[in-house]
Each structure stands twice: as structure tokens, then as C-alpha cells.
Amino acid sequence: MILSANRKNPYIIGRPIYEKELFFGRDNLFNFINANLNNGAKIILLQGQRRIGKSSVLSQIPNFVGGDKFVFVDFDLQDKAKLTLAEVLEKLATEIIIKLKLKQDNIKLPLKTDLEANTEFFSGIFLPQVFQNLGDKNLVLLLDEFDVLSDYNPASAIEHFFPYLQSIISNHQQLFIIPVVGRRLDEMEYLLNLFRRAPNQEIGLLDKKSATQLITKPAEGVLEYGEDAIAAILELSAGHPYFTQVICFQIFQQAEAEDNWEVKSADVDNIIVDRAIESAEGGLTWFRDGLPIPEQVIFSAAAEAQRIAIKSAEVVQEPLTLLKEYGVVPTESLFQAADRLVEWGFLDKVESSELPGEKVPRYKVKIELVRRWLLKRYSVRGEIQELENLSSEANRIYNKLVTDLRQKSVTLTDVIARCKKVLKINPNHFQALFELAKTYLKVEDFSKAAEFYQRGYKVNPIWAEDGLVKSLLGYGQKLMEERKRGIAKEQFEEVLNLDPDNALAQEILTEIEQSTKIKIKRNPFTVGQPIAPEHFVGRENLIAIAFDQIYNRSNLAIWGGPGMGKTSFLNLLTSHHVWESQDLDPSKAVIVYLNCLEIKQFTPANFWRKIINLIREKLKMILFYNL
């Protein structure tokens, strides 16, 4: 055991790493920068996701790159986003003088007023004076958060600052620029157009060797990490430098509190994870908030799908499949989001299951610590609400509807029409979905009300339950009036699933059951027509053979004389109850029944055309009820 008393925690979180001895890895990146600078590349673009260590890399470039040929000035643009071009250039000039320790007696600092009158003061007067003081050395500007300018002041950044940099680069042989951006380069078309030929490199996760050094070296001689502990940390951080430091920071704190300086895998427990998440809350939020809404939703869905798979020891569910269970309609932006998250380094594609005619991708969150944080802070049910904000046009129409409803200046028919319009633009505008369901209930279109409340129940059971119960009761009573007792029974049974003590549903179901018993007593035998599956008896051996063939994905031909029950037997095989009695899930199959007598001119082509049409209709129904 290594003893320690009140040692300073050597792991750094919350600021860039300026100390050379505490920085590990990125050798290939520095070699890339060094080679391109020496080859005369005037601009080198670096890109990395939030919290990946971009600022630390910039601060370390002077320690690992350039030798005696280059001098470096770092300049953070994050707090300059709302400044004008003249204000940015004035601050940049000041930073150059300070960082290079230039004497101002032979260099005139360009002021904001000078630059507002003529921005060429910076390029034509100031920079030549700087180069004169540098002799044969080259100046490299390290520009952090380069892309934030286009977020706040487009007129300054896009129309002036970016092109201005491009122009002065070509005019000064001794000037080089290394900008760092936090977004994918393919998202910044304007920037790519300006610097199309510039070499670029991603700042990604650390390799295993570098990540291991980041774990062990800062606390060398104080903490002793077992190999299993290092593996456990890397399992959580995936080599992400920020999250690795966060975890190790908490491990050091615990070691000091317990005076136990040997770290084993058991020490990297849920307590450490919870503390790491708590201390990194701001960084984790910043890490995620840079994602568009569809990607944020898929990110949470992927985390939840992993949780379900781990708990039930099953294959990880595809995020969109999980979202459908929450009432989300898949849209183009959601279809693309998962692959974009893979491309951006937030998800890994782990496997692909073969289904007829398609591949279903599976995903996992790349960084386990992030996955656990998502489960704590961003539930799927909460995240899907953000999908309402994908269309400003849909929100405009809906907000106008809300105003008109408040002023009672709109008819129920108009409410339905406007809600449908909103949902056509944005199928996941859930406020419009609930308003539509509520309005259908008001006009006593119980079938439609139940349809939309059923989807709403997936979105938010608390909001939807009361309306769904009322809709099902109304629809069931209407079906009773139409003497459609079988379908009506299904509605009342669903009511009892939601509200087991509902007296009206209990009363009507009792009435239906008594009525059914009376009918059966009148004549229990069926002649001249197929027997309903619930009244079918016998044929257990044939049923078992049929389902063995279904289970084995094989075929079965049955034959028999007139009146032997062939049609009744086929009808029986379509019954969900019979499938469930054989421990098979009917929802996993598309069951099609065809009476070949319905085909007027029986030919192979007409037969398969009929089969395909029936399958198509079945699939439409499945898709409808799964939305």
C-alpha cells in the first residue's frame, strides 16, 4: 500500500491541459500537423466532438510541433461570437503582441476605430511589423471554437471574418492558421468552400495505450491500478479523455477518503459511476446539446434499448422499433439519425439481423458512462416531446389553433382539419394528436377517437387513459347497437385492461357472455358452414403437426372429403388463441387465409396476385396498428 496525506488530485477536469507532462497521446495527430506545416499547408482544419480535448490539443501544439521554424498564438473565438470584424481583429492583434512578447515601441497596435475605417490596417501594416520582429520564423494562429462565429453573427463571421482570413493567408507567406471546429465539416459547407483544399483531421478517442497512460501516469507513485481496474475504466470511458479523467478523479477522491491506494476493478463500482456522472453533469450536457433533435431522441432510444437488452438478456432492439412503442411515427430525419450518430462517433453499429428483404441495424452507445447518464437524465418518453419542435410551420398552425380555441372562434370540424394538417407536416406533434383525439370524442366519432387515443396512450399513458376509456366505451356501445358483439367485446375488454373496476364495461361484458351462452344452448351444432375457432374441438394431433411445420418454416398439405372440416381447420390455424396455445407469438407472423373459390379464373398468375394483395393488406394493417 502506498501512503499519502492530503495529496492534490492530479486528474484535470473542467479546463484544458496546459502541462506537457500531463498530456498523453495524439502522436499521430501532431505528426500530421507537423508534416503539413513543413510542407507549406497554410490552413490545417481540426475537428472533434464536444469535450474530446480540442482545446488541450491546441495548447499542446507548441510543445510537440514546429521546432524552431514556427511560433504559435492561440486565440479562443468562443466569447467573440457577437463581436464585429473590427473588434475581433483588435483582440487578435493584442493577443499576438502579448503571446509573442513583442515590444510595442516598434509595432503599432491596430485599434477598433482604425479597423472600422480600414480593415486592411491589420493585414497591410500590423502583420508586416510582426513578421519583421519574427525574422525567418513563421506565425501559426491556433483558432479555437472557430465555428461559433457563424452561430451568432453571420454577417460578421461568414461575410467578413472567414473570407478575410482566406485573403490574408494568401498575402503573407509567413502566416499559417490551424482552426478547430466542434461540428462535422460536412455540416459547414461555407467553411469547406472557403478552405476546400485544406488538409483536415479529426480529434477522436484515445487509443488504448494513450488512454492507459492517462489513467496511470498522473497518479504514478501514488495510485496503483490493477489491469482489471484499467480495463473497467476503459469499458466506461472508451478512451474518451474527458470522461477518463472524470472517472479517475473520483477514484482518487475515494482512495484518499478510504486511505486505500490500490485500485481494483471492484473499486470502479456504481458509486464511482454515479459520482463521476454528478461531477461531469455540465460536460455531459454540453456533449449532448450539440446534437440536433432527431439525433438526441435516437441517442436516448439507443441507451434505453441497451438497458432493456441487458436486463432481459436479449438482442439489442433497433431504436426506431423502440420509438414506435412510444407512439413515435418514423420520419426521414429519424431514419437518418442513427447512422449520423455512428458517423459522428456517438454510437457503434454492433450487428445486423437478416429479415426477409432487409437488414435491421443494431446500435450501442459508444461511451458506457454516457449511456448510463442518458438513462438517468434523458428518458425516451421525455425526449420524444422535443420532436414537436422539428417544424416551425406545424407549430405556427397549432399555436394559431390554440388561440382560436381560447377565443372560441373555431368549429370542431375546423379543429379536426387543422390538427390533421399539423400532423401531416409533423406526424410527431403530440399536442395536435391529443387535441385531435379529444375533438373526435366530442363529436362522438368514437372509432377515430379510440384510434388516436391508443397512439396517445403510447406517448403518455397518464394524459391519454381517461379519453381512451371513454372512447372505447362509446365505440363499444355503438357496436352493440349495430349487433357487432364480437368487436364490441374487444373494446370493453380493453377498457378493463385500463380500468379493471369499470362498472359499465363489466356489466356489458356480462351481458355479452350471457347472450352467447343462450345462443349456444339454442343449438350447439353447426351445419353447412365453417365452425368458428372458439367452437372447434378435436384434431389435436393434426394441429400439432401443422404448428410443427410452421415452427420449422416448412409446408403442409391437407386433404379430405366434403364436410370433413378442411375449411374449419384452416380457419382454426388463423386464430391467435391457437397460436398462443402452441407457445408461438402470432404478432411475429403475417397470417393470410385464401379460399381459392374466390379466384374466378384460376391460373398461377391470378393465384399469386391474390396472395400478394392479401399480404399487402395485412402489412398495411400491421403498420397502422404499430404507429
HELIX and SHEET records of a PDB file:
HELIX    1   1 LYS A   20  LEU A   22  5                                   3    
HELIX    2   2 ASP A   27  ASN A   38  1                                  12    
HELIX    3   3 LYS A   54  PHE A   64  1                                  11    
HELIX    4   4 GLN A   78  LYS A   80  5                                   3    
HELIX    5   5 LEU A   85  LYS A   99  1                                  15    
HELIX    6   6 LYS A  112  ALA A  117  1                                   6    
HELIX    7   7 GLU A  120  PHE A  121  1                                   2    
HELIX    8   8 PHE A  122  PHE A  126  3                                   5    
HELIX    9   9 LEU A  127  LEU A  134  1                                   8    
HELIX   10  10 PHE A  146  VAL A  148  5                                   3    
HELIX   11  11 LEU A  149  TYR A  152  1                                   4    
HELIX   12  12 PRO A  154  SER A  156  1                                   3    
HELIX   13  13 ALA A  157  PHE A  161  3                                   5    
HELIX   14  14 PHE A  162  ASN A  171  1                                  10    
HELIX   15  15 LEU A  185  GLU A  187  5                                   3    
HELIX   16  16 GLU A  189  LEU A  194  1                                   6    
HELIX   17  17 LYS A  208  THR A  216  1                                   9    
HELIX   18  18 GLU A  227  SER A  237  1                                  11    
HELIX   19  19 PRO A  241  GLU A  258  1                                  18    
HELIX   20  20 SER A  265  ASP A  267  5                                   3    
HELIX   21  21 ASN A  270  SER A  279  1                                  10    
HELIX   22  22 GLU A  281  ASP A  289  1                                   9    
HELIX   23  23 ILE A  293  SER A  312  1                                  20    
HELIX   24  24 PRO A  319  GLU A  325  1                                   7    
HELIX   25  25 GLU A  332  GLU A  343  1                                  12    
HELIX   26  26 GLU A  368  ARG A  377  1                                  10    
HELIX   27  27 VAL A  380  GLU A  383  1                                   4    
HELIX   28  28 ILE A  384  LEU A  390  5                                   7    
HELIX   29  29 SER A  392  ARG A  406  1                                  15    
HELIX   30  30 LEU A  412  ILE A  425  1                                  14    
HELIX   31  31 PHE A  430  LYS A  442  1                                  13    
HELIX   32  32 PHE A  446  VAL A  459  1                                  14    
HELIX   33  33 PRO A  461  GLU A  481  1                                  21    
HELIX   34  34 ARG A  485  LEU A  498  1                                  14    
HELIX   35  35 ALA A  503  ARG A  522  1                                  20    
HELIX   36  36 PRO A  533  HIS A  535  5                                   3    
HELIX   37  37 GLU A  540  TYR A  551  1                                  12    
HELIX   38  38 LYS A  566  LEU A  573  1                                   8    
HELIX   39  39 HIS A  576  SER A  581  1                                   6    
HELIX   40  40 PRO A  586  LYS A  588  5                                   3    
HELIX   41  41 CYS A  596  GLU A  598  5                                   3    
HELIX   42  42 PRO A  604  ASN A  626  1                                  23    
SHEET    1   A 5 PHE A  70  ASP A  76  0                                        
SHEET    2   A 5 ASN A 138  ASP A 144  1                                        
SHEET    3   A 5 LEU A 175  VAL A 181  1                                        
SHEET    4   A 5 LEU A  45  GLN A  47  1                                        
SHEET    5   A 5 ASN A 200  GLU A 202  1                                        
SHEET    1   B 2 GLU A 224  TYR A 225  0                                        
SHEET    2   B 2 GLU A 262  VAL A 263  1                                        
SHEET    1   C 2 LEU A 347  LEU A 355  0                                        
SHEET    2   C 2 GLU A 358  VAL A 365 -1                                        
END                                                                             
